[in-house]
Amino acid sequence: MPVLLVLNELSCAHQMPQESVGRAMEAFVATLRAVESAAVLVTSEKLPNIELAQGYPMSRWAADGRNRDLWRAIRLKQSRAPFTFAELEPVGPEDGEYRHEGVLAKGLGVAHGHEGLAVSLATHGNWSKTSVGLTRLWIEADQVNDAEVVVRHASCADHVDSHTDWLKTCELDATVESGLQIWTRRADYFPSLTFLARVQNDLGTLTPQWVRPVLIRLRELDMAIGGWRRTGAALPVWGSHTTGEYEGRRRICEFEDMDGVTQVFDWHSRFTPGHGRIHFRLVSADRSARVAYIGRKLGV
């Protein structure tokens, strides 16, 4: 799957003269071009409708002949996106929402939720950083939960340099286009994980917009289990929101293990959009994790 660039809509519609908008757009396109060519851009609105400054939509900026090449560069990045913004954004209270300084931040949230790179117009000091702090809010068991998270960010070409290592990892991900490819390469990608045979069907029927999120969550899980094995800690240090199941739901987490014995695989990691879950159990004998299920939240 390609590198996902997500426009931070909060960086648009500031009060500023058109000349300043022009400079910000030049820097924005330079940022897009600094990321490897397979990257794609998604935006919460259609490009012509995006207000670059109050009362100054992108359609007016694009109509200026001096901006023709810049406009084409932006459209090219967006036209290659395999998904729309609506297909990637959170869909319910369990998925939650993201806020920046108390303001709803859709683009920044999608970038964080899908391990992408948030890109902004350089219109404010908030966007002069290589990472941006967010508050994630979600509902679970009828309780509102919150957590402080950080999203990768760039508003100029120089910012992209700080994400070089991550981009190299993304280049490997770009060769994975289906869940079955994840299954085929599982031993190479996830040496600390084992999988029940039934997971092959789960991955084979994985929807396209879940391929990259599942790949990312499995890699995080593999890293957490690898660290658990090295340190000898009581539990792994999870890379994302991972918990055991509530007592009342443990029965629906039962699967027949490799030895034919039914076990409870109640540990689970989340992925979006929608209620995606990876269910697994910890195997103490060799300090590994065994994955039993990948798909929509069990029982929903």
C-alpha positions in Angstrom: 0.0 0.0 0.0 1.3 3.5 -0.8 2.4 6.1 1.7 -0.7 8.0 2.9 -0.5 11.8 3.0 -3.4 13.4 4.7 -4.2 17.1 4.4 -4.6 18.8 7.7 -7.7 20.9 7.1 -7.0 23.0 10.2 -4.0 24.6 8.3 -6.4 26.1 5.7 -8.8 29.0 5.9 -6.6 31.2 8.1 -6.9 34.9 7.5 -4.0 35.8 5.2 -3.4 37.7 2.0 -3.4 35.8 -1.3 0.4 36.4 -1.7 1.0 34.5 1.5 -1.3 31.7 0.3 0.8 31.4 -2.8 4.0 31.0 -0.9 2.3 28.4 1.4 1.1 26.4 -1.6 4.5 26.4 -3.1 5.9 25.0 0.1 3.0 22.5 0.3 3.7 21.1 -3.1 7.5 20.9 -2.3 6.5 18.8 0.7 4.4 16.5 -1.4 7.3 16.1 -3.9 9.8 15.4 -1.2 8.0 12.2 -0.3 8.6 9.2 -2.5 6.7 9.0 -5.7 4.3 6.2 -4.6 2.8 8.5 -1.9 -0.9 9.5 -2.3 -2.9 12.4 -1.0 -6.3 12.3 0.6 -8.4 15.3 1.6 -11.6 15.7 3.6 -13.1 17.9 0.8 -12.8 17.9 -3.0 -9.7 19.9 -4.0 -11.4 22.8 -5.7 -13.7 23.4 -2.6 -10.9 23.6 -0.1 -10.6 27.1 1.3 -6.9 28.1 1.4 -7.8 31.3 3.1 -11.2 32.6 4.1 -13.1 33.3 0.9 -10.3 32.0 -1.3 -11.0 28.4 -2.5 -8.4 26.3 -4.2 -10.3 26.6 -7.4 -9.5 30.3 -7.6 -5.8 29.6 -6.8 -5.7 26.9 -9.5 -7.3 29.2 -12.1 -4.2 31.4 -12.0 -2.0 30.2 -14.9 1.1 30.7 -12.8 -0.1 27.9 -10.5 -0.8 25.3 -13.3 2.2 23.0 -12.6 1.6 23.1 -8.8 -2.1 22.3 -9.3 -1.2 19.3 -11.5 1.2 18.0 -8.9 -1.5 18.1 -6.2 -4.1 16.5 -8.4 -1.7 13.7 -9.4 -1.0 12.8 -5.8 -4.7 12.7 -5.1 -5.8 10.8 -8.2 -3.6 7.8 -7.3 -5.2 7.4 -3.9 -6.9 3.9 -3.6 -9.3 5.2 -1.0 -11.4 8.3 -0.3 -11.2 10.2 2.9 -14.7 9.0 3.8 -13.5 5.4 3.6 -10.6 6.1 6.0 -12.2 8.3 8.7 -13.6 6.9 11.9 -17.2 5.7 11.7 -18.4 5.4 15.2 -17.9 6.3 18.9 -15.7 3.3 19.5 -13.3 4.5 16.8 -13.5 7.9 18.4 -12.3 11.3 17.2 -9.2 13.4 17.4 -8.9 17.0 18.7 -6.0 19.5 18.4 -6.1 22.1 21.1 -9.8 21.3 21.6 -10.7 21.6 17.9 -11.9 18.6 15.9 -9.0 17.5 13.7 -10.2 15.1 11.0 -7.2 15.0 8.7 -4.7 14.7 11.6 -6.8 12.0 13.0 -7.0 9.9 9.8 -3.2 10.3 9.4 -2.7 9.0 13.0 -5.2 6.2 12.7 -3.7 4.9 9.4 -0.1 5.5 10.2 0.3 8.1 7.6 1.9 11.5 7.3 -0.2 14.6 8.0 0.7 17.4 5.7 -0.2 21.1 6.3 0.1 24.5 4.7 2.7 26.5 6.5 0.2 29.0 7.7 0.7 28.9 11.5 3.3 28.1 14.1 1.3 25.0 15.1 2.3 23.5 11.7 6.0 24.2 11.8 6.8 20.9 13.5 7.6 17.4 12.4 5.0 15.9 14.8 1.8 17.2 16.2 0.1 16.3 19.5 -3.5 15.3 19.6 -6.1 14.1 22.0 -7.9 10.9 21.0 -11.4 10.4 22.5 -13.4 7.2 22.2 -16.2 5.3 23.9 -15.7 1.9 25.3 -18.0 0.0 27.7 -20.2 3.2 27.9 -17.2 5.2 29.2 -15.5 8.1 27.5 -11.7 7.5 27.3 -9.0 9.8 26.2 -5.3 9.5 25.4 -2.6 11.9 24.2 -1.1 10.7 20.9 1.4 12.1 18.4 1.0 12.1 14.6 3.9 12.4 12.0 3.7 15.8 10.3 5.3 17.9 7.6 4.7 21.4 6.2 7.9 21.8 4.3 10.3 19.6 2.4 12.9 19.7 5.2 10.4 18.1 7.6 10.3 15.0 5.3 13.9 14.3 6.1 13.1 13.6 9.7 10.8 10.8 8.6 13.3 9.0 6.5 13.5 5.8 8.5 9.7 5.5 8.7 9.5 6.1 4.9 11.9 3.2 4.3 9.6 0.9 6.2 6.7 2.2 4.1 8.5 1.2 1.0 8.4 -2.4 2.1 4.7 -2.0 3.0 4.0 -0.7 -0.6 4.6 -4.2 -2.0 1.8 -5.6 0.1 -1.6 -5.1 -1.6 -3.8 -7.9 -0.1 -4.4 -9.8 3.0 -3.2 -13.0 1.4 0.2 -11.4 0.8 0.4 -10.8 4.6 -0.4 -14.4 5.2 2.2 -15.7 2.7 4.9 -13.5 4.2 3.9 -13.9 7.9 7.0 -15.9 8.9 9.4 -13.3 7.5 7.4 -10.2 8.7 6.4 -11.4 12.2 8.9 -13.9 13.7 7.4 -13.5 17.2 3.9 -14.4 16.2 2.2 -17.7 15.2 -1.2 -17.9 13.5 -4.1 -20.4 13.6 -4.8 -21.8 10.2 -8.2 -20.2 10.2 -6.6 -16.8 10.0 -5.7 -17.4 6.4 -9.4 -17.1 5.5 -9.6 -13.9 7.6 -6.8 -12.3 5.7 -8.0 -13.6 2.4 -11.3 -11.8 2.8 -9.8 -8.6 4.3 -11.3 -5.5 2.8 -8.7 -3.4 0.9 -8.8 -0.4 3.3 -7.9 -2.8 6.2 -4.7 -4.3 4.5 -2.3 -1.6 5.7 -3.8 -1.1 9.2 -3.7 -4.8 9.8 -0.1 -5.0 8.6 0.9 -2.1 10.9 -0.9 -3.6 13.9 0.7 -7.0 13.4 4.1 -5.4 13.1 3.5 -3.5 16.3 2.4 -6.7 18.0 5.4 -8.6 16.8 7.7 -5.8 18.1 5.9 -5.8 21.5 6.3 -9.6 21.8 9.9 -9.5 20.7 10.6 -6.9 23.5 8.7 -9.1 26.0 10.9 -12.0 25.1 14.1 -10.0 25.5 13.2 -8.2 28.8 11.4 -10.9 30.6 8.8 -8.4 31.8 5.5 -9.6 33.2 3.6 -8.3 30.1 4.5 -6.8 26.8 4.6 -3.1 26.3 2.0 -2.5 23.6 2.5 -0.2 20.7 -1.2 0.8 20.4 -4.4 0.4 22.4 -4.4 -3.4 23.3 -6.4 -4.9 26.1 -8.0 -8.1 27.3 -11.7 -8.8 26.8 -14.4 -8.1 29.4 -15.5 -11.2 31.4 -18.9 -11.2 29.8 -17.4 -11.4 26.3 -14.6 -14.0 26.9 -16.7 -16.9 25.6 -17.0 -15.4 22.1 -13.2 -15.3 22.1 -12.8 -19.0 22.2 -11.0 -20.8 19.3 -9.5 -24.3 18.9 -5.8 -24.0 19.2 -3.1 -25.8 17.2 -3.2 -28.8 19.6 -7.0 -29.2 19.3 -7.6 -27.7 22.7 -10.0 -24.7 22.9 -8.4 -21.6 24.3 -9.5 -18.1 25.1 -7.9 -15.5 22.7 -9.2 -12.5 24.5 -6.2 -10.1 24.1 -7.0 -7.8 21.2 -5.6 -4.8 19.2 -7.8 -2.4 17.3 -7.6 -1.1 13.8 -9.8 1.3 11.8 -11.9 2.3 9.9 -14.7 0.5 11.7 -14.5 -1.9 14.5 -11.4 -3.9 13.4 -9.9 -6.4 15.9 -6.9 -8.7 16.0 -7.5 -11.4 18.7 -4.6 -13.4 20.1 -3.3 -15.1 23.3 0.1 -14.9 25.0 2.0 -18.2 24.9 4.1 -18.2 28.0 6.2 -21.3 27.2 8.1 -19.5 24.4 7.0 -15.9 25.0 5.2 -15.6 21.7 1.7 -14.5 20.7 -0.7 -16.7 18.7 -3.2 -14.9 16.5 -6.6 -16.5 16.2 -8.8 -13.9 14.5 -8.5 -10.8 12.3 -11.7 -8.9 11.3 -14.7 -7.1 12.5 -15.3 -6.9 16.3 -16.5 -10.3 17.5 -20.2 -10.4 18.2 -21.1 -7.2 16.3 
